[in-house]
Amino acid sequence: MPDNKEYIRSEDEFGSISISEEVICSIASAAVGEVKEFTLAGGRGRAVRVTLGDASASVDIAVSVKRGTKIPSAAAELQKAVTQALEAMAGLPTDNVNIHVVGLDPVEEKS
């Protein structure tokens, strides 16, 4: 492939499959949206970092958390959601999913 992107590659009897790091980031970002206690911090481009290995990935995600959230249990739920999404969509196991809570979402005003 002519670009300088990182890819995870696999081969089967029909040929090869290459999935870009950008797609892996998008899948991880979408998984954050499934866990209501968190939002991405700073947008997808800055909030999700993926390090690709030969056949697996390590993921770092920067998030903001909603007030009142029990962070350890919610972060474990987010780790599980990201791991499952990457496995289901890309067939990609994760070495680790690191959650970095870098912000606290403001309290929503009641009208």
C-alpha positions in Angstrom: 0.0 0.0 0.0 1.4 3.4 -0.9 0.6 5.4 2.2 2.6 5.4 5.5 -0.3 4.3 7.7 0.1 1.4 10.1 -2.0 -1.7 9.3 -2.9 -4.9 11.0 -2.7 -7.7 8.4 -4.0 -11.2 8.2 -4.0 -13.8 5.5 -6.2 -16.6 4.6 -6.7 -19.0 1.6 -8.3 -16.1 -0.4 -5.7 -13.4 0.1 -4.9 -10.8 2.7 -6.9 -8.4 4.8 -5.4 -5.1 6.0 -7.1 -2.9 8.5 -5.7 0.6 9.2 -4.9 2.0 12.5 -7.4 4.8 11.8 -10.2 2.2 11.5 -9.1 0.6 14.8 -9.3 4.0 16.4 -12.8 4.6 15.0 -14.0 1.2 16.4 -12.6 2.1 19.8 -14.1 5.6 19.7 -17.5 4.1 18.9 -17.2 1.8 21.9 -16.8 4.8 24.2 -20.2 6.0 23.0 -21.7 2.7 24.3 -20.7 3.5 27.9 -22.9 6.4 29.0 -20.6 7.5 31.9 -17.8 8.6 29.5 -17.2 11.0 26.6 -14.0 11.2 24.5 -11.7 14.0 25.7 -10.6 16.3 22.9 -12.2 14.4 20.0 -11.3 11.1 18.4 -8.0 12.2 16.8 -6.4 13.1 20.1 -8.3 10.9 22.5 -7.6 7.5 21.1 -4.1 6.0 20.5 -3.5 2.6 19.1 -0.3 0.7 19.0 -0.4 -2.2 16.7 1.5 -5.4 17.3 1.9 -8.4 14.9 -1.6 -9.7 15.6 -3.0 -7.6 18.5 -3.4 -4.0 19.6 -2.8 -1.9 22.7 -5.3 1.0 23.1 -5.1 4.2 25.1 -8.2 6.2 25.5 -8.5 9.7 27.1 -12.0 10.3 28.5 -14.1 12.7 30.6 -16.4 11.1 33.2 -19.8 12.2 34.3 -20.1 13.4 37.9 -21.2 10.8 40.4 -19.7 7.9 38.4 -17.9 5.1 40.2 -14.9 5.3 38.0 -13.2 1.9 38.5 -16.4 -0.1 37.6 -17.3 2.2 34.7 -13.8 2.1 33.4 -13.8 -1.7 33.5 -17.0 -1.7 31.6 -15.4 0.6 29.0 -12.4 -1.7 28.7 -14.7 -4.6 28.1 -16.7 -2.7 25.5 -13.6 -1.7 23.5 -12.1 -5.2 23.7 -15.3 -6.8 22.5 -15.8 -4.2 19.7 -12.3 -4.7 18.3 -12.6 -8.5 18.5 -16.1 -8.5 16.9 -15.5 -6.0 14.1 -11.8 -6.5 13.3 -11.0 -9.9 14.7 -8.3 -8.1 16.7 -7.4 -9.2 20.2 -6.2 -6.5 22.6 -3.1 -6.7 24.7 -4.5 -4.0 26.9 -7.0 -1.2 27.0 -5.8 1.7 29.1 -8.4 4.3 30.2 -7.1 7.7 31.1 -9.7 9.8 32.9 -8.6 13.4 32.2 -11.7 15.4 32.8 -14.9 15.7 34.7 -18.1 16.6 32.7 -20.0 19.5 34.2 -23.3 18.9 35.9 -26.2 19.3 33.6 -28.5 22.2 34.4 -32.1 21.1 35.2 -34.7 23.3 33.5 
